Amino acid sequence: MRTRCPDKVRFVTELGADVAIDYRDDDFVARVLEATDGRGVDVAFDSVGGTTTIETFRCMAFGGRHLLVGFASGIEAEDEGIVPRPVLFGNFSLVGVCHAYTENSLEFKRATGLNFPSHADGVRIHDDLLKMIAAGTIRPIAGSTSSFSALPEIVGAMESRATMGRNVVIVD
């Protein structure tokens, strides 16, 4: 069961969003351009992927940054690649954000061609995030807290997009 989009729109509005758009039911490109007087957005946080990523390119402001952070629509479709022309003509940056860690980032780069931060970088970033949480600079949203035994149900709920916020699993 998927969480209803009106619930998610209301949720982000309550968190302080100036504009909240249901990208599945609205022409989100038109709504974004309308909300920004045609300028587009400076930053797009794209966790959906697929055709939503391609459409989001049309929402980007000159010099903006499109952060590609996940593939909620399914990673399989992402193996086809992105046509570079909209990025070039759109004059914005496409930035991949993946924080999976490896013990030796240079060795991993040589073996795979991919750039993963080292475990030490991951620990440092984690410490920085904990300091920001303690200072109130950022506020993570826990949508649910469950026991480890409920992990299959949580993964299923995430897969069917029935969750909001982070899902915290307590390991006994």
N, C-alpha and C positions, 0 to 999 in steps of 0.2 A: 504494500500500500504506500503510495507516494504522498508526502506531505503536500497539502494543497498550497498552490502558489499564493493565493490571497493571504494565507497565514504567514508565509515567508515575507511577503511585501509588508505586512503589518509589523512583523518582527523587526525588520531592518529600519522601518520608519521610527519605531519606538526606540531603537538604538541611536537615532539621530540623523539618518539619511535625509538629505534635502529632497531627493527624488528617488522613488523606488518603482521599478518597472518589472513586470512579469514578462521576461524575454520569450516565454513559450506562447503566450497568448496575445502579446502586443507587438506592433512593429517597433521593436526597441531601438533600431537605428533612427527612425523618424522621431521617436520620443526623446532620445538623447540629443539629437541635433536641435530639436525644438527647445529643450531645457537649457542648452548652452548657446542659444542664439546663432546656431549654425557652426560654431567654432569647433565643437567636439570636446573630448575629455583629455586631460593631461596624463592620466594614468587609468589603465583598464586592468583589473585583476581578474584574469580569465581562468577559472577552474573547470570550465565545461568542455572546451575543445570542439572538434568537429566543425560543422557548418557555423556554429555560434562564433568560433574564432574568426573565421573568414568574414562574417558579417560585422564583427566588432571592429575590424580594420577600418570600416567606413565611419566609425564613431570617433576616430582618433584625431586629436588636435595636432597642428604643426609642431613638431618637436616632442610629441607625447611619447609615453612609454607603455607598451602593451606587455604586461607580465603574464606569461604563459606558465601556470602553476599546477595544472592538473588536467585530467581527462574524464570528467564525470560522465560524459556521453559515451565513453568506451574507448579504451586505448587502441583497440585494433584498427580503427579508422585512421589513426594518426600516422600510420606507417606509409601512407601515400605521399606525404610531404606537403609543404606549403609553397605556392607559387610566389616568387619574390616581388613581382611587379607592384602589387598593392602596397607593399612595405616601402619600396623605393619611391613610388609616386606619391605615397601618403606622407612621406617625410616624417616618419616616426620610428622608434626603436622597438624591435621585438626582442624581449628579454626572457630567456628560459630561467625558471627558478625551481631548482630541485635540491633539496637538502638531504640526500641519502649520503651517508658517510662511508669512507674506506680508510683502512689503516695507513696506506701509502698512496697519496693522491697522484704523485708523479708516476709511480709504477702502474697504477690503474689507468692513467691517461695513455701511457705507452701501449698497454695491452688492449684498450678498448677505443681510444680516441675520445673518450668522454671526460668531462671535468667534474669530478665529485670532490667536495671538501674532505680534508683529513678528519679523522676521529678527533684529534686535538682541536681543530677548528670548530667541530660540532659541539664539543664541551664548552669552548669559549662562547659560542653563540648562545648555547643553553644558559650559561651563567649570566650573560647580558640580558637575555629575556627575563630570567627570574628577577634580576635587579629592576627591570622596567615594570614588572608586575608589582613588586614590593613598593615601588615609588608611585604606583598608580598611573604611570605613563600609558600603559596598555592594560586592557581588561579582557582576558580570555572569556569566552562564553561557553560554559559547559551545558550542552543540551541534554545530556543524560549521564548518569553514573550507574554502572552495572558491575556485577561480579564477573570474574573470568569465565565462569561456567556459561554465562549468557553471551559470550563472544560470537558464536555462530548467528544468533538472532540480531546482534548489533551489526555485524557485517552484512547480513541480509537487508536490514533496514537502510543501511548506507547505500547498498547497491540499488535498492528500489527508490532511493532519494526521499526517504521518509524521515530524515533527521534534520535538525537545525542545530548549529553550534557544534562544538567538539563532543565526541563520545568518550567519556572517561571509563576505562576498565580497571577495576581494582584487582590486583593479583594478590591472592592470599599467601 
